[in-house]
Amino acid sequence: MSSMDLEKLKMTGAGRAIAVLTSGGDAQGMNAAVRAVTRMGIYVGAKVYLIYEGYQGLVDGGDNIKLAHWHSVTNIIQQGGTVIGSARCKAFTTREGRLAAAFNLVKKGITNLCVCGGDGSLTGANIFRSEWSSLLEELVQKGRITDTLAKQHDNLNIVGLVGSIDNDFCGTDMTIGADSALHRIMEIIDAIMTTAQSHQRTFVLEVMGRHCGYLALVSALASGADWLFIPEAPPQDGWEDRMCSRLEGSRIKGSRLNIVIVAEGAIDINGKPISSTYVKDLVVKRLGYDTRVTVLGHVQRGGTPSAFDRILSSKLGVEAVVALLEASPDTPACVIGLSGNHAVRLPLMECVEMTKLVQTAMKEKRFNETIKLRGG
């Protein structure tokens, strides 16, 4: 960005108000994104508000919406999770909940909102934006705000950032948190392989990924795993024989261990779930190997973000502020993604719909289409 562009942004940002919230499952790098949005917003002269506890904080208002300063986000870039919190919010799925949220934003003079979360969180943000005018009309009718105030806040700009360790959002090369989760998985696999080697064991490791096998696939490649199960590409009938033959062949050739990676959403070609426990019992019954199951669970979300996630989140956060300041009433809601190491603006709902199409294709057992939608 040139110095001329920055000066133009400073002119645009002066007097504007931006709010940022994190929603859905936490992902390493969310804090770096919050930091980037906050500091870029302040740098260009805007007021920046932190919304605590996600959409619940937006609905409840009060102390959940706080004016941020430059040092409000000091020493958070290296922290995992989200320091401003996240919470499930049934209220925001209702008209009354969104009415309360609109009132709380208008009270603070906020007409620019950055949401960091998954496809559900971003869908909620888009619904909120589409209803904005009617929400303000209702607030005026109920006497909660004046007609003048409604006209001063007649448009809500929305920009999304994808926080998801699963890397399951279509349109972006990487989502915030996926690289850090992968690092966590690899640390655990490397540690498990040392004990597996010592005792000639087979380990079945279950990783997150209900609708996306990215973490399972990449960790299997990076660890040299013997077998892999992911939801997008279920094994054909007879996979039990083929897997056991592969594991046995590896032992015959001198290996002292086997590693099998199972995504939590793994299924067979008929849509039947493949659990890590089932795989373990199969190996014990067919081969008699000492076999253990390790479910990684929420440890994949925990810990400090990787350098990649810190930089990615910062880059996307800065672009989110620029996109908000450049938006007009006719500009559709966008999500900031990564393409070829560049931050890009993508149509939010098109990406959300594409992501949902993947899940639909899997449910309907159209697995070839699923792979294509994933970019394969």
C-alpha distance (Angstrom), angle and dihedral (degrees) to the residues before:
residue distance angle dihedral
M1 . . .
S2 3.80 . .
S3 3.80 124.4 .
M4 3.81 88.0 -112.5
D5 3.81 90.6 56.1
L6 3.80 90.4 49.3
E7 3.78 92.5 51.6
K8 3.79 89.8 50.1
L9 3.80 90.0 50.8
K10 3.79 90.8 50.5
M11 3.79 89.2 55.0
T12 3.81 90.1 48.6
G13 3.79 94.4 44.4
A14 3.79 97.6 50.4
G15 3.78 109.6 109.8
R16 3.81 94.7 5.7
A17 3.80 124.1 124.0
I18 3.80 123.9 -142.9
A19 3.80 127.9 -173.9
V20 3.80 127.7 -165.0
L21 3.79 129.8 -164.0
T22 3.79 137.3 172.4
S23 3.78 119.8 -138.4
G24 3.79 140.4 178.5
G25 3.78 123.1 15.0
D26 3.78 114.5 -1.3
A27 3.79 118.5 -110.5
Q28 3.78 130.5 -168.0
G29 3.79 107.5 -103.4
M30 3.79 97.0 39.2
N31 3.80 89.7 108.7
A32 3.79 91.1 52.6
A33 3.81 88.4 52.6
V34 3.81 92.2 49.5
R35 3.80 89.1 48.6
A36 3.80 92.6 50.3
V37 3.81 94.3 47.7
T38 3.80 90.9 47.3
R39 3.78 97.5 48.2
M40 3.79 96.4 39.4
G41 3.80 89.6 49.8
I42 3.80 92.5 49.8
Y43 3.81 91.0 44.1
V44 3.81 91.7 58.6
G45 3.80 92.6 46.6
A46 3.79 101.9 -99.9
K47 3.77 127.6 132.5
V48 3.79 110.4 -115.3
Y49 3.79 124.4 -155.9
L50 3.80 126.7 -164.8
I51 3.80 114.1 -143.9
Y52 3.79 110.5 -152.2
E53 3.83 124.2 -147.2
G54 3.79 96.0 16.5
Y55 3.80 120.3 -104.1
Q56 3.80 90.0 -11.8
G57 3.79 89.0 64.0
L58 3.79 90.1 46.9
V59 3.81 90.5 54.0
D60 3.81 95.3 42.5
G61 3.81 95.1 44.0
G62 3.79 118.2 177.5
D63 3.79 114.4 93.9
N64 3.80 90.0 -2.8
I65 3.81 88.9 79.9
K66 3.79 110.4 59.3
L67 3.78 132.9 173.9
A68 3.80 109.0 -115.8
H69 3.78 128.5 -141.7
W70 3.80 130.1 -161.2
H71 3.80 92.0 -95.1
S72 3.80 94.0 44.7
V73 3.79 87.3 87.4
T74 3.80 99.2 39.5
N75 3.82 115.0 133.6
I76 3.79 96.8 8.6
I77 3.81 100.7 102.3
Q78 3.81 90.8 85.0
Q79 3.81 95.7 46.2
G80 3.78 123.6 100.7
G81 3.79 124.4 -136.9
T82 3.79 118.1 24.4
V83 3.80 122.2 -62.7
I84 3.81 91.3 -157.3
G85 3.79 91.3 54.7
S86 3.77 136.1 -129.8
A87 3.79 130.6 -127.7
R88 3.77 141.8 175.1
C89 3.79 109.2 -103.8
K90 3.78 120.2 -165.9
A91 3.80 89.8 172.2
F92 3.82 92.4 66.7
T93 3.81 90.1 57.9
T94 3.82 87.8 64.8
R95 3.79 129.2 73.6
E96 3.81 90.9 -122.7
G97 3.78 91.2 53.6
R98 3.79 92.6 51.1
L99 3.81 89.6 46.4
A100 3.81 89.3 57.2
A101 3.80 90.0 46.8
A102 3.81 91.7 51.9
F103 3.80 91.0 49.6
N104 3.80 91.5 51.4
L105 3.81 92.3 51.1
V106 3.79 94.2 46.8
K107 3.82 90.8 49.8
K108 3.81 88.4 58.8
G109 3.80 94.1 41.8
I110 3.82 91.8 -115.8
T111 3.80 118.8 155.7
N112 3.80 99.4 154.0
L113 3.79 121.2 72.1
C114 3.81 129.7 -177.3
V115 3.81 114.8 -165.1
C116 3.80 121.7 -167.1
G117 3.80 112.2 -165.1
G118 3.79 146.4 85.0
D119 3.80 131.4 -58.6
G120 3.81 93.0 -76.5
S121 3.80 92.6 53.0
L122 3.79 91.9 47.1
T123 3.80 92.2 47.9
G124 3.80 88.7 53.7
A125 3.79 90.3 51.8
N126 3.79 91.7 52.2
I127 3.82 92.2 49.7
F128 3.80 88.6 50.3
R129 3.80 90.7 52.5
S130 3.81 93.8 47.1
E131 3.81 90.7 52.6
W132 3.79 95.8 42.5
S133 3.82 97.5 104.2
S134 3.79 93.8 47.2
L135 3.81 91.1 45.6
L136 3.80 90.6 55.0
E137 3.80 91.0 46.8
E138 3.79 89.6 53.6
L139 3.80 91.7 48.2
V140 3.82 89.3 52.7
Q141 3.82 91.9 47.9
K142 3.80 90.4 51.3
G143 3.80 90.8 49.3
R144 3.79 94.0 -118.9
I145 3.82 93.9 122.1
T146 3.79 133.2 16.6
D147 3.77 124.6 -108.9
T148 3.82 88.5 -116.5
L149 3.80 91.5 55.3
A150 3.79 90.9 48.7
K151 3.81 91.2 52.8
Q152 3.80 90.8 49.6
H153 3.82 89.7 55.5
D154 3.79 99.5 34.8
N155 3.82 96.4 135.8
L156 3.80 132.7 49.2
N157 3.79 118.1 -157.7
I158 3.80 115.9 -153.3
V159 3.80 128.4 -166.1
G160 3.79 123.6 176.0
L161 3.79 133.0 -151.0
V162 3.79 117.3 -164.9
G163 3.79 112.3 -125.4
S164 3.81 107.8 -178.4
I165 3.79 130.5 128.4
D166 3.83 89.7 -154.7
N167 3.83 94.7 67.7
D168 3.80 85.6 -137.6
F169 3.81 102.0 141.2
C170 3.80 117.7 107.7
G171 3.80 118.7 -130.2
T172 3.79 99.9 35.6
D173 3.79 128.5 82.6
M174 3.80 92.8 -141.1
T175 3.78 136.6 10.8
I176 3.79 124.8 -144.4
G177 3.81 109.9 -86.4
A178 3.81 100.3 17.6
D179 3.80 95.7 102.8
S180 3.81 92.8 48.2
A181 3.81 91.9 48.6
L182 3.79 89.3 50.6
H183 3.81 90.3 52.0
R184 3.82 89.6 51.6
I185 3.80 91.5 50.5
M186 3.79 92.6 49.3
E187 3.80 92.3 50.3
I188 3.80 89.5 54.3
I189 3.80 95.0 44.8
D190 3.81 91.0 49.7
A191 3.81 90.1 50.6
I192 3.80 93.3 46.9
M193 3.80 92.6 49.1
T194 3.81 91.0 62.1
T195 3.80 93.2 57.5
A196 3.80 92.4 38.9
Q197 3.81 89.0 54.2
S198 3.79 91.6 50.1
H199 3.81 95.4 51.6
Q200 3.83 100.4 30.2
R201 3.79 91.3 -118.3
T202 3.76 136.2 158.8
F203 3.79 115.5 -132.4
V204 3.79 124.4 -160.0
L205 3.80 108.8 -160.3
E206 3.79 121.6 -164.6
V207 3.80 116.2 -155.4
M208 3.80 131.7 -177.1
G209 3.78 120.9 -87.8
R210 3.80 115.5 111.9
H211 3.79 93.9 175.0
C212 3.79 101.4 8.4
G213 3.79 130.4 57.7
Y214 3.80 97.6 -163.2
L215 3.81 96.7 113.0
A216 3.79 92.6 44.1
L217 3.80 93.9 46.0
V218 3.79 98.0 47.2
S219 3.81 94.4 41.7
A220 3.81 89.8 50.3
L221 3.79 90.9 52.0
A222 3.80 93.1 45.5
S223 3.81 94.5 47.9
G224 3.79 99.3 40.7
A225 3.80 91.7 -120.2
D226 3.80 118.7 -171.4
W227 3.80 97.3 -134.2
L228 3.79 139.7 10.7
F229 3.79 138.1 -161.8
I230 3.82 121.9 -164.5
P231 3.83 129.9 166.3
E232 3.82 96.4 -125.3
A233 3.82 95.1 58.0
P234 3.81 110.0 31.7
P235 3.81 117.9 -171.2
Q236 3.79 120.6 -103.0
D237 3.79 121.7 -111.6
G238 3.77 112.1 -69.8
W239 3.80 93.8 39.0
E240 3.79 90.5 133.2
D241 3.81 91.5 65.9
R242 3.79 93.1 44.4
M243 3.79 94.0 48.5
C244 3.79 94.0 48.3
S245 3.79 90.5 47.4
R246 3.80 89.6 52.5
L247 3.80 93.5 49.0
E248 3.79 92.4 46.4
G249 3.79 91.9 47.0
S250 3.79 90.2 53.2
R251 3.81 91.0 53.4
I252 3.81 92.7 46.8
K253 3.81 89.0 54.5
G254 3.79 91.0 56.0
S255 3.80 107.3 -88.3
R256 3.80 115.3 141.7
L257 3.79 95.4 -158.6
N258 3.78 146.1 32.8
I259 3.79 129.1 -146.7
V260 3.81 121.9 -160.7
I261 3.82 119.1 -176.2
V262 3.81 118.8 -154.9
A263 3.81 124.0 -173.1
E264 3.81 109.8 -141.5
G265 3.81 89.9 -119.8
A266 3.81 95.8 49.8
I267 3.81 116.2 143.9
D268 3.79 138.0 173.1
I269 3.79 125.4 -116.4
N270 3.81 90.0 -84.9
G271 3.79 93.2 53.4
K272 3.80 94.9 -104.8
P273 3.83 113.1 143.9
I274 3.80 117.3 -108.6
S275 3.78 107.8 -148.3
S276 3.78 126.3 -162.1
T277 3.82 88.8 -123.5
Y278 3.80 91.3 55.1
V279 3.80 90.8 51.4
K280 3.81 91.1 48.9
D281 3.82 93.1 49.7
L282 3.80 90.0 47.9
V283 3.81 92.9 53.5
V284 3.81 92.0 47.6
K285 3.81 92.8 48.1
R286 3.80 97.6 43.9
L287 3.80 102.1 34.1
G288 3.78 105.9 16.8
Y289 3.81 92.3 -131.9
D290 3.79 121.1 156.8
T291 3.80 97.1 -107.5
R292 3.78 131.7 -176.5
V293 3.80 133.9 -173.2
T294 3.79 122.2 -138.9
V295 3.81 117.7 -172.7
L296 3.80 107.0 -163.1
G297 3.81 94.6 -162.5
H298 3.79 121.3 162.1
V299 3.79 94.4 -8.1
Q300 3.82 83.6 85.5
R301 3.81 89.6 65.9
G302 3.77 94.7 44.3
G303 3.77 135.0 83.4
T304 3.76 132.3 42.6
P305 3.81 121.7 -35.5
S306 3.78 119.2 -106.5
A307 3.79 120.8 -109.2
F308 3.81 88.0 -106.1
D309 3.81 92.7 55.7
R310 3.80 92.3 46.6
I311 3.81 91.6 53.3
L312 3.81 94.1 39.7
S313 3.80 92.9 51.2
S314 3.79 92.2 46.1
K315 3.78 92.3 49.7
L316 3.81 93.1 48.1
G317 3.81 92.4 44.5
V318 3.79 92.4 54.8
E319 3.80 91.4 48.8
A320 3.81 89.8 48.9
V321 3.81 90.7 60.0
V322 3.80 91.8 47.3
A323 3.81 90.2 49.7
L324 3.81 91.9 50.2
L325 3.79 93.0 50.2
E326 3.80 92.8 47.1
A327 3.81 94.3 46.5
S328 3.79 122.7 110.8
P329 3.82 131.5 -167.1
D330 3.81 88.1 -93.3
T331 3.80 94.4 50.7
P332 3.82 111.1 104.7
A333 3.79 118.5 -131.6
C334 3.78 110.3 -85.9
V335 3.77 138.2 -162.8
I336 3.79 121.8 -143.0
G337 3.78 111.4 -127.8
L338 3.78 139.3 169.7
S339 3.79 121.9 -106.5
G340 3.79 121.2 169.5
N341 3.82 90.6 -18.3
H342 3.80 91.0 -54.7
A343 3.80 127.0 113.6
V344 3.80 107.9 -119.4
R345 3.79 134.9 -176.8
L346 3.78 114.3 -123.5
P347 3.82 130.8 -176.3
L348 3.79 102.3 -95.5
M349 3.79 101.3 -146.2
E350 3.80 94.7 41.9
C351 3.80 88.9 57.0
V352 3.81 92.0 45.0
E353 3.81 91.7 50.1
M354 3.81 90.9 48.3
T355 3.80 89.7 51.1
K356 3.80 90.7 51.0
L357 3.81 90.4 48.3
V358 3.81 88.8 61.5
Q359 3.80 90.9 56.1
T360 3.81 91.3 45.8
A361 3.80 91.8 50.0
M362 3.82 90.4 52.1
K363 3.81 92.1 49.2
E364 3.80 89.9 50.6
K365 3.83 90.9 46.4
R366 3.80 93.7 -118.4
F367 3.78 91.2 142.4
N368 3.82 98.0 160.8
E369 3.79 88.2 57.5
T370 3.80 89.8 46.6
I371 3.80 91.3 57.5
K372 3.82 91.3 48.4
L373 3.80 91.7 50.2
R374 3.80 88.6 51.9
G375 3.81 88.4 54.9
G376 3.80 97.4 -102.0
